[in-house]
């Protein structure tokens, strides 16, 4: 007679029965149910009362207990007259399992108690002054109109301070501009602005049809502090082209810089994000994109960061459908 090949599942069962593998007797494959049946039986002293408390039949409880004893390889209960009491091994298991079962069964109440103390939902965003002042107002207004119950905190920080808040999870995400993206962060540029030269309205530079970097050299620049991206970009461009320049005033805040330029205290190179129609009426404005790169503004995340529904709702205002792009927010995403 030809030998019939044994199926893998049959071989596994045969191996278990032969004693070469540890058999598993999970009744319905659920250890939690077994432990609940065991703890309730010890607590109430009879299988019938345990079954009643668990809303199960007595045979179901008995099967759970039998499976648990076989799985652990030890007798856990013994019958004394009409009551069931734990063996020495059973008492050890009861001491271990009872806090787990009680904690599990009380998790709903504990969850509600703790979440009730959390207060209203909140959203924390790190962003620099320019982002807060020029880019976000309409988005904040739209978000507040849709979600008035959410407390919104815009942390006015720049550079390394903003990155520190991201990495420590003190903010949900950041909105701003980045040049160098660290490996632990994801950056999605969403808005782009041209670099602009601003001068007093009647400045000689405004009379030129074409403005070169050499044309800027004689005039003192008014720039943000050295630690900020704008200063670094301006310095990099002048240095690469070997064109001398000097900074007359170093001061923070685009509004202050525009005011000082309008007063005739110097000229500046700013990002188009801060120039509106009213500014063009009081300043000379020329595009310098042929020399300086555009500045991008977008969303910055810590890779692997879980985003709340509130955070996703705000980001969706900035760029609808952004979360359909798993190549951006997925923790494994590699930067461009």
C-alpha positions in Angstrom: 0.0 0.0 0.0 1.4 3.4 -0.9 2.4 5.6 2.0 0.2 8.6 2.4 2.1 11.8 3.0 1.1 13.4 6.3 -0.2 17.0 6.1 1.8 19.7 8.0 -1.1 20.3 10.5 -1.3 16.5 11.1 2.4 16.3 11.7 2.3 19.1 14.1 -0.5 17.4 16.1 1.3 14.1 16.1 4.5 15.8 17.3 2.6 17.5 20.1 1.0 14.2 21.2 4.3 12.4 21.1 5.7 14.8 23.7 8.4 16.4 21.6 6.5 19.7 21.6 4.8 21.6 24.4 1.0 21.3 23.8 -1.2 24.3 24.2 -4.7 23.9 25.6 -6.1 27.4 25.3 -9.8 27.0 25.5 -11.1 29.3 22.7 -7.6 30.7 22.6 -8.1 33.4 25.3 -5.9 33.5 28.4 -7.9 36.5 29.8 -11.1 34.4 29.9 -9.3 31.6 31.7 -7.9 33.9 34.3 -11.3 35.6 34.8 -12.9 32.2 35.3 -10.2 31.2 37.7 -10.3 34.4 39.8 -14.1 34.5 39.9 -14.2 30.8 41.0 -11.7 31.5 43.8 -13.6 34.7 44.8 -17.1 33.1 45.0 -16.0 29.6 46.0 -18.2 27.7 43.6 -18.3 27.2 39.8 -22.0 27.9 39.7 -21.7 31.4 41.3 -18.7 32.2 39.2 -20.6 31.2 36.1 -23.5 33.4 37.1 -21.3 36.4 37.7 -19.6 35.9 34.4 -22.8 35.3 32.5 -21.5 31.9 31.3 -22.7 28.4 31.7 -21.1 26.2 34.4 -19.6 23.8 31.8 -17.9 26.8 30.0 -16.3 27.9 33.3 -15.2 24.3 33.9 -13.6 24.1 30.5 -11.7 27.4 31.0 -10.3 26.1 34.3 -9.3 22.8 32.9 -7.5 24.4 30.0 -5.7 26.8 32.4 -4.5 23.9 34.6 -3.2 21.9 31.6 -1.5 25.0 30.2 0.3 25.8 33.4 0.9 22.1 34.2 -0.3 22.4 37.8 -3.4 21.7 39.8 -5.0 25.0 40.7 -8.3 24.2 42.5 -9.5 21.5 44.8 -13.1 20.6 45.8 -13.9 20.5 49.5 -17.5 19.5 50.0 -19.5 22.1 48.1 -16.8 24.7 47.9 -13.8 25.1 45.6 -10.6 26.3 47.1 -7.2 27.2 45.6 -4.2 24.8 45.9 -0.9 26.3 47.0 -0.1 26.8 43.3 -3.5 28.2 42.8 -3.1 30.7 45.5 0.2 31.9 43.9 -1.7 32.4 40.6 -4.6 34.1 42.3 -2.3 36.6 43.9 -0.7 37.4 40.5 -3.9 37.4 38.5 -6.4 39.2 40.8 -4.8 42.7 40.4 -4.7 42.2 36.6 -8.3 41.1 36.3 -9.5 43.9 38.6 -7.5 46.5 36.7 -8.8 45.3 33.4 -12.4 45.3 34.6 -12.0 48.8 36.1 -10.3 50.3 33.0 -13.5 51.9 31.7 -14.2 53.8 34.9 -10.5 54.7 35.3 -10.3 55.9 31.8 -13.4 58.1 32.2 -12.1 59.5 35.5 -8.8 60.5 34.0 -10.0 61.9 30.8 -12.6 64.0 32.6 -9.7 65.7 34.3 -8.0 66.5 31.0 -10.3 69.4 30.3 -11.0 70.6 26.8 -8.8 69.4 23.9 -5.8 71.5 23.0 -3.4 72.1 20.1 0.1 73.3 20.5 2.0 74.7 17.4 5.6 76.0 17.3 6.0 78.9 14.9 8.1 82.0 14.4 6.9 85.5 14.6 6.7 85.9 10.8 4.6 82.7 10.5 2.2 83.9 13.2 1.9 87.4 11.9 1.7 86.8 8.1 0.9 83.2 7.2 -1.4 81.9 9.9 -4.0 84.5 10.7 -6.6 83.3 8.1 -5.9 79.7 9.0 -6.3 80.4 12.7 -9.6 82.2 12.0 -10.9 79.3 10.0 -9.8 76.8 12.6 -11.5 78.7 15.4 -14.7 79.0 13.4 -14.8 75.2 12.9 -13.4 74.1 16.3 -14.2 76.8 18.9 -14.0 74.2 21.7 -10.2 73.6 21.1 -7.7 75.6 23.0 -5.0 76.8 20.5 -1.5 77.7 21.7 0.9 79.3 19.2 4.4 79.0 20.7 6.4 81.9 19.3 9.8 80.3 18.9 12.5 80.1 16.3 15.4 77.9 15.3 16.7 75.4 17.8 14.1 76.4 20.4 11.3 75.2 18.1 13.2 72.0 17.3 13.6 71.3 21.0 9.9 71.7 21.5 9.2 69.3 18.7 11.6 66.6 19.9 10.3 66.8 23.5 6.7 66.5 22.2 5.8 69.8 23.9 4.1 70.9 20.7 2.1 68.8 18.2 4.0 70.2 15.1 5.6 73.3 13.8 4.9 75.7 11.0 7.8 77.6 9.6 10.8 77.7 7.2 13.6 75.2 7.2 16.9 75.1 5.2 18.5 72.0 6.7 16.1 69.2 7.8 17.5 66.9 10.5 17.0 63.1 10.0 14.5 62.8 12.9 12.1 65.4 11.4 9.9 65.6 8.4 9.3 68.8 6.5 6.7 69.5 3.9 7.1 72.9 2.2 3.7 74.3 1.3 4.2 78.0 0.5 7.0 79.7 -1.4 8.0 83.3 -1.3 10.4 85.3 -3.4 13.3 87.3 -1.9 12.7 91.0 -2.1 14.9 94.1 -1.9 13.2 96.9 0.0 14.4 100.5 0.1 13.0 103.9 0.8 10.7 104.9 -2.1 13.1 107.4 -3.8 16.2 105.4 -3.3 18.8 105.4 -6.2 18.5 101.6 -6.5 14.9 102.0 -7.5 16.0 104.0 -10.6 18.0 101.1 -12.0 16.4 98.8 -14.6 18.6 95.9 -13.4 20.0 95.6 -9.9 23.1 93.5 -9.2 24.6 92.4 -5.9 27.5 94.8 -6.5 24.9 97.6 -6.6 23.8 96.7 -3.1 27.4 96.7 -1.7 27.7 100.5 -0.8 24.5 100.5 1.2 24.1 99.4 4.8 21.8 96.4 5.3 19.2 96.1 8.0 18.9 92.3 8.7 17.4 90.0 11.4 19.8 88.6 14.0 22.6 86.3 12.8 21.1 83.2 14.3 18.1 83.4 12.0 17.8 81.9 8.5 17.5 85.2 6.6 20.9 86.5 7.8 22.5 83.1 7.0 21.1 83.2 3.4 22.2 86.7 2.7 25.7 86.1 4.0 26.0 82.8 2.0 25.0 84.5 -1.3 27.4 87.5 -0.9 30.2 85.2 0.2 29.8 82.8 -2.7 29.9 85.7 -5.2 32.8 87.4 -3.4 30.8 90.6 -3.1 31.5 92.8 0.0 28.6 93.9 2.1 28.0 95.4 5.6 25.2 95.2 8.0 24.3 98.6 9.4 21.5 97.4 11.8 20.7 94.0 13.2 17.2 93.8 14.6 14.4 91.3 15.0 11.0 91.6 13.4 10.0 92.3 9.8 7.7 95.1 10.8 10.6 96.9 12.6 12.9 96.3 9.6 10.3 97.7 7.2 9.8 100.7 9.4 13.5 101.4 9.7 13.9 101.1 5.9 11.0 103.5 5.3 12.8 106.0 7.6 15.9 105.9 5.4 18.1 104.0 7.9 19.2 101.4 5.4 18.0 98.8 2.9 17.1 95.2 3.5 16.5 91.9 1.8 13.3 90.3 3.1 11.1 87.4 2.3 7.9 88.2 0.3 5.8 86.7 3.1 6.0 90.0 4.9 5.2 92.4 2.0 1.6 93.5 1.4 0.0 96.2 -0.7 0.3 98.8 2.0 4.1 98.2 2.2 4.5 98.7 -1.6 3.0 102.2 -1.2 5.7 103.3 1.3 8.7 101.3 0.2 10.6 100.6 -3.0 10.4 96.9 -3.7 12.3 94.8 -6.3 12.5 91.0 -6.8 16.0 89.5 -6.2 15.1 85.9 -7.1 17.9 85.8 -9.6 20.4 86.0 -6.7 18.6 84.6 -3.7 16.6 81.4 -3.4 12.9 81.3 -2.6 11.9 80.7 1.0 9.5 77.9 1.7 7.2 77.7 4.7 5.5 74.4 5.7 4.8 71.9 8.3 7.5 70.2 10.4 6.9 66.9 12.3 8.9 64.7 14.5 9.1 61.4 12.6 6.9 58.8 14.3 4.9 61.4 16.1 1.2 60.5 16.7 -1.0 63.4 15.6 -4.3 64.1 17.3 -7.5 64.7 15.4 -7.1 68.4 16.3 -3.6 68.5 14.8 -4.7 66.8 11.6 -7.7 69.2 11.3 -5.4 72.2 11.4 -2.9 70.8 9.0 -5.7 70.0 6.6 -6.6 73.7 6.6 -3.0 74.5 5.5 -2.9 71.8 2.8 -6.1 69.7 2.2 -5.4 66.1 1.5 -1.8 66.2 2.8 -2.4 63.1 5.0 -3.2 61.0 2.0 0.5 61.2 1.2 2.0 58.5 3.4 5.4 59.2 1.9 5.5 62.4 3.9 4.2 61.7 7.5 5.2 58.0 7.6 8.1 57.5 10.1 10.1 55.8 7.4 9.9 58.7 5.0 13.3 59.9 3.9 13.8 63.6 3.3 14.4 65.0 -0.1 
